[in-house]
Amino acid sequence: MSYNSRNPTIAFRVSSYSKGKLEKEASKEKMDVANYVKSIIEKYLDGELTKNEKTIEQELLKARLEKIKVETKYLQLKNNYFENFNKPLSDSGTRILSRAVKHQQLISPENTQSPYDESNNRFQCVDCGNCFDFDSVETFLTEMREYKNHIIAKHNRDLNAIEKDVFGRVRFNE
């Protein structure tokens, strides 16, 4: 048995983007590209590397857990109402409460604070506490834009539903 039959050559083509990534990763490992790719393939065949897939069962389990959390919060609110007022919540109140809890969970369960501080004429970032003060209509509009840019640049997110609602309704009062 010859060397070539014991250690066959495998050749394949990759895109220039993939080649660039491979060269970059190989240089981090202080290897040439061919040996780096060889090490990846060998690790995969030995079972050290596996595909990173979320199975449908994992997603379903996560959804069930989220549903249980929402239902628990809803039942806690109903029980608190009964304990405080010694009567059950009305049917219309039950429907409204149910929708509010579900809607709140879908939007942002951890952040339910308004950024608008009317008494001090300012917007305050709900994530980091940064303040945007204003005293006239011009500075009010400027600070509103600054707040929106701050959220995108510093916190890498869009405005949440509460912030959008506040900025849609708030007006400058002299």
N, C-alpha and C positions, 0 to 999 in steps of 0.2 A: 504494500500500500504506500503510495507516494505522499509527499508532503501536501500537495494540492488536493488530494482526495481526503486526507485527514482534516485539513484546514481550508475549506473552500472559500473563495472570494465572493462576497456579495456586494453588488453595486446597485445604487439607486440614485435618482435625481431628487433634489429638493429645490424649493424656490429660493430666490436670492435673499428674501426676508428671513426664511428659516436658516439659511446658511450663515447670515449675519448673527442671528441669535445663538446658533451653535458655536460660532467662533468666539463670541463674547463669553458664553458660559465655559467653554473649554479653556479660555485664557484665565478665568478665575480659578479653575482647578489646576492650572499649569500643565495642561495636556494639549496634544494636538487634536484636531477635530475628529479624525478617524478613530483614535483611541477613546475619545470621549463618547462618541456615538456607540462604539463597541461596548463600552462599560454600561451604557443605558440599556442596550438590547440584552446584555447578559443579566443585568439586574431584573429586567422584566421577565425573562425566561426562567430565572431562578425563583420567581415569585416574590421578590423584594419590592417591586413596584406593582401597584395595582391601579386600576382605573378609578378615578374619583367620580363616582356616579351617585346621585341621590335616587334611590329607588322609589317607586310609587308608594310602597308601604311606609317608608320614612315620612314622605310628604303627607300621607293620609293620617299618620300618627300625630304629626305636628298640628294638622288642622283640627283633629279631635281634641288635642290638648288645649288649643286656643279656644275652641268652643266651650269646653268645660270651664275655663277661666272666666269667660264672659258670663256664662250661666251662673257661676258662683257669685260674681260681683252683683249681678242682677238680683239674686236671691238675698244677698246680704242687705242690699238697699231696701228691698221689700220688708225684710224682717226688722230693720232699723225703723222704718216707718211705723210698723205695727207696734213696736215697743214704745216709741215716742208718743203716738197718738191713740193707742189702745183701740184701733179699728183697722181693718184691712184697707189696702190701697184700692181705690175705685178702678173699674175696668178701663176707663179712658186713661187714668194715670198709669196703669199697668202697661198699656200699649205704648204710651209716650216714653215711659221709663225704659222699656225694653229696647225701643229704637235708639234712644239716646245712648244707652250703654253699648250697644252694638256699633253704632256710628263712631263713638269715641274710641273704641278699640281699633277700628279700621284706620282711623286717622293717625293718631299718635297717643298711645296709652300713657306715655310718661310725661308728656308736655301739654298741660291744659291751662297755662297761664297766658294772660294777655300781655303784649309788649307795651301797651299804651298806659302811661301814668298821667292822668288828666290833672291831678292836683299839683304836680310839679312841672307840667308842660314838657314832657320828655317821652321818648321811646327807650325802653330798656331791653337789651337782648336777654331772652329767656334762657339761653344756653350759658353765656359767660358773664352777664350782668353789665356789659358795656352800655353806657348811657349816651343818648343822642338828644341834647336839649335844644329847645326852640323858643323864640319869643315874638316872632312875627310870621306872617303868612309865607314869606320867602324862605325863611329858615325852616319853617314847618315842612314845606315841600322838599327842601334840600335834605333835611334830616331823615325824612321818610325814604328818599332814594338811597341815602347813605346806609340806613338800616337794612334795606333790601340787599344792597351790594355787600354789606358786612356778612349777612347770613350766607350768601353764596360763596364769598371768598374765604371767610374764616372757618365756617362750619360745614362747607361743602354740601349744602342741601338747598332745596327750594323752600319757600314759605310754607308753613303748615296751614291747615284749614282755619285755625283761629286767627293767625296772623293775617291771612288773606281777608277774612271777614272784618277784622279791625281796620285794615287799610282801606277796605271798601266803604266803611261807614264813618270813620273818624273825620271830623271837620275841625278847623282851627277856630277857637273861640277867643276873641280879644277881651 
